[in-house]
Amino acid sequence: MTARPFYKSKHVAIPLAGLAVNTILGETLVYINNGRLLPLVAVRQYLTEAWPIILQTIALFYLVYYTVNYFNKKYASAPNSISRFLQEILFVSIAGFIVQEIFRFLFIKYTVVAESPATLNPKLRQLQMMSMTFLLVIYAMVTSFRIFQYLQQKQLELVQWQREYTQSQFEGLKNQLNPHFLFNSLSILTSLVYTDADKAEEFIGKLSKSYRYLLEQKDKEKVPLKKEMEFFEGYKYLVEQRFGKKLQFKVQVNETELNKELPPHSLMIALEYIIANNAMSAAKPLVVELSTEDNDLLINYCCQAKSQIEGNSEKQLMTLKERYSYLLPERPMQIISHGETSTILYPLL
């Protein structure tokens, strides 16, 4: 394990912070009493005479640090409860007052030049009030930073949970698609076996390759567009056997885009959605066009909405859209309507 740099140690940072704050406090007090700042030549004398106050400030920093750590452990299950804040600030205030009384005694005993109590006590009380104010400010800053870190951590956990949830939904979606795709294909194969043995044999070959692809890619997060297009060719053949001339495809995919990636089964999900939600006939076929443009895969189709929607294809497409929002948040998947036509836009990764 790599050793932590000494300057990042709390036992270096806290004394340095205490010294800095105490110097600011001393300069402020001098300015209030004399109307001017302490000259640099007198700083050494100031540090020599004010060592109890310097130690007091450092002790207050340690007090806040260890108090917050203690209450972090005590209230690990409810780190931002009202009870925690009340107990914490009460303890810091009482312990801080006791620490200041101890160091005030040391300051009077070892440092303060003989002076009338009438003038000395108001100065010391003034210093004590300023020290208590600094103590509470330090506590507020440390607590604010702790809450900020806590909320940031919770945000990261929420994003991670959403990612895992979407992934589980996506896996469930793909598991639903596989048997659905298989059963539809088998029903077509049954009819082909009796009507056209040669076509049935070709259909079996296309089906086996397509189903192998579904099984091989189901655990992957992304696949090259080239593989999806290879699957699409087999899938297109299978659905054409099912719908005949009622379903037509046009493909214009730029070869330079084929090495880019997208989630597996994206084409199948989009096409199942289009087929499930649009009517088709020989007189009015459903035309689906695939093309690429500006790092996007576009699936255009003519809108011929059915009176009754089949299955859960829309839910499947929305789950894929959520998946895209995590894979490529700056370029979301889109479903765009143009009146008589619609477009499903997949950004290529």
N, C-alpha and C positions, 0 to 999 in steps of 0.2 A: 504494500500500500504506500502511495506517495505521501511523504511527510507534508503537513500543512505549513506554509510559510509563517514565520514567527510573527510578522506584522498583521496577520489575520487572526491571531490569538486574542481571545477576549481579555486576557491579562495584559495585553499591550494596548488594544483599542480603548478599553474602559479608562485606564489612567490618562491616556492622551486626551480623550474626550473630556474627562473631568478637569484636566489642567486648562484646556481651551475654554471651557465654560466658566471656570473659576476666574480666569484672566479677564474675560468679558464682564463678569459680575463685578470684579474689583475695579475695573476701569469705569463701569457705570456708577458705582458708589462714589468714587473719587470725583467724577464729573458732577454728581448731584450735590456733594458737599462743597466742592471748590470751584465749580463752574469751568473746569478744564480737565483734559485727560492726563493720565500719569505719563510723564516723559520717559522715553526709552532708557535713559541713564538710571532711572529710579526703579526699573522693573526688577533688577536683581535684589535690591533692598526689599521691595514689596514681596517677592517670593520668599525671602528669608524670614520676614516678619509674619507672613500670612500662611505659613505652612500648615497650621491646624485647620484653616478654612479650606485650603487646597485638599487636604486629606479628607475633610468632611464631604466635599463635593464628589470626590472619587468614591467614598463610602456610599453616598446616596445613589450613584450610578450602579454600584454592585448590588445595592438593596433592590433597586427596580429590576435589574437583570434576573437575580435569583428569585425574587418574588413572582415575576411573570412565569419563569420556568416551573416553579412549584405549582402555581395554579393551572398551568397548562396540563400537568400530569393529573392534578386532582380533578379537573373538569374536562378530562379527555373526551368524554361522551357528550358534553354540552359546553363547548369552549366559549360560547358567547352568551351564556345565560346571565340574567339580571343578578342572580345570587352571586355568581362569580365576580362580576364587576363591583358589587357592593362590598363584598368581603375583601377583595383585592385593594380597592382604593382606601378602605378603612385601615387595613394593615399597613399600607405604604405611608399613609398620613401619620399614624401613631408611631410606627417604627422610625420614620423620618424625623419626627419631632424629637424622639429620644436621642437619636444620633446627633442632631443639632445641639441639644442641650449638653451632651458629653463634650463635643468639640468647642462649644461656647465656653465651658469651664476651662478647658485646656488653653483656649485663646487668651482668656483673662489671666490665668495663672502664669503662663510662660511668655506671652508676647506683648500684651497691652501695657503701654507706659502708664504710670500712675496718673489717673484723671478723675475728676469729680464724677460720682455716679450720676449726677443730674445731667451731664452731657454724654457720658459713656453709654449708659443704658439705652437711651433712645437710638444711638447709632447701632448698637448691637441688635436691638429689636428690629430696626430697619433692615439690617443685614439678614436677620433670621427670616423676616417676611419675604425678602427677595429670594432667599434660599428655598423656602417652602414653595414659592411660586415656580421657581426653576424645577423643583422636584416634581410638581404636578404637571408641568409642561413636558418634562422628560418622560414621565409615566404615560401621558396622553400620546406622545409621539411613538413610543415603543408599542403601546396598545394599538394605535392606528395602523402601524406597520404590520403587527401580528394579524389583525383582522383582514388587512389587504392580502397578506399571504394566504390566509385561510380561504378567503373568497376566491382567490386565483386558483388554489388547489382544487376547490370544489368545482370551479368552472371546468378545469381540465378533466376531472373525474366524470363530470356530466357529459362532456364531449366524447370521452372514451366509452362511457356507457351507451351513448347514442350510436356511436360507431359499431360497437359490438351488437347492439340490438338490431341495427339495420343489416349487419352482416348475417345475423341469425335469420332475420326475415328473408333476406336474399337467398340464403341456403335453403330455407323452407320452400321458397318460391320455385327454385330450380328442381327441388325434389318433387314438387307438384307437377311441374311441366313434363318431366320424363315419362311417368306412366300415362298422362293425358295424351302426349304425343304418340306413345306406343300403341294405346288402345285405338286411337283414330286410324293409325296406319294399318293395324291388323284387320280392322273392319274393311278397309279398302282392299287389302291383300286377299281377304276371303272371297270377294266378288271377282277379283282378277284371276284367281286360280281356276275358276270355272269358265271364264270367258276368253282368256288369252294367257296361255302358259308361258310364252316367251316374255311377255311384258311382266308377268308375275315374278319370273326369275330376275329380271332387271330391277324390279321394285324391291325384291328382297335384298339385292346387293346394295342399292341406295339406302335402304332402311338400316342395314347393318352398319354401314359407314357413318350414317348420321347419328345413330344411337351410340356408337362407339365414341364419337366426338363428345356427345352430351355427358357420357360417363367419365371420359378422360379429363374434361375441362371443368367438371363441377366443383372441384376444390380450389380452383385458381381464382385469383382476384382480377387479373387482366389477361387478355390474349391478343395476339396480333390480328389486325383487321383481315389479313390474308387468310388466316385459319377460319374466321367467321364467314368469309365469302366462300371458301371451299365448302363449309357446312351448308351455306345458303343454297348452293347449286343443287346439292342433294335434297334439301328440304323443299326447294322450289319444284323439283320433279315430283316429289311425293304429294304435295298439295295440288299440283296440276292434275294428277291422276284422280284426285278427289273431286275437284271442281271443274275440270275441263276448261273450256273456253270462257267460262264465267269469270275466271281470275287470270289477269295478264300482268307480266312483269317486264320492266325496262331497267336495264342496268348500265350505268355510266360512271364507273369508279376509276379514278385516276390511279395508275400503278404506283406513283410516288407516295401514295398515302397508305399502301398496304402494310408497311412495317409499323405503322402507328397502332395504338392499342385501345381497347374498350373492354368493358366487363363481358365475360362469356355469356352466351345465350341471348345477347342483346337483340340481335336480329329476329330470333325466334319469338321473343317476348313482344316486340313491336308488331310483327306480322300476325301473331295470334290475336293481338288486340284489334288490329285492323279488320281481320276476317270476322272476328266475333261481333264487331260493332257496326258492320256495313253490309247492306244487302247487295246481291249480285245476281245477274241473269245473263243468258246468252245475248239478249238484245241490249242489255246495259251492263257490260262487264265491269268488274272492279279492277281499276288499273293502279298498280303500285310501281313507283319509280325510285330506284336507288342511285344516288350520286354523291360525289364528294366535292366540297368547296370550302376553302380557307380553314383547313384542319377540322372540318366537320363532316359527318356522315348524315346525309339528308334522306329521309324516307317520305316521299310525297305520295298522296293517294287522293282519289276523288271521294268526297263525302256522300255516302248513300245510306244514311242512318237507318238502322232497323227499328221497328216499333218496339221490339223486346230485345234487351241486351242478354247475351249468353255468358254464363260462367263468371269468373272473377278476373277477367283479363285486365280491366282498368286498375284494380288493386295491384296486380302484378307490375303493371307499367309504372304506377306511382312508387312502388317499392324500389324499382330500378332507378327512378328519378332521385329518391333519397340517397341511394347508394352513390350516384354520381356526385351529389352535393358534398360528400366526404372525400371522394377520390379527386375531384377537381372543382373546389368551391368557387373559384373565380370564373369558371365557364360552365354554368349549369346546363343540364339536359332540358330541352324545351319542347312543348307541344304547341304548335302555332296554327291557328285557323285562318284561312284566306277566303272564307265564304264557301264556295263550292269545293274547295280543296283544303287539305290540311297537311302539315309537315311535322314529323317527329325528328328532332335534331339531336344527334349524338355528338358531343365534342370528342375528338380523338385525343387520346392521352399521349 
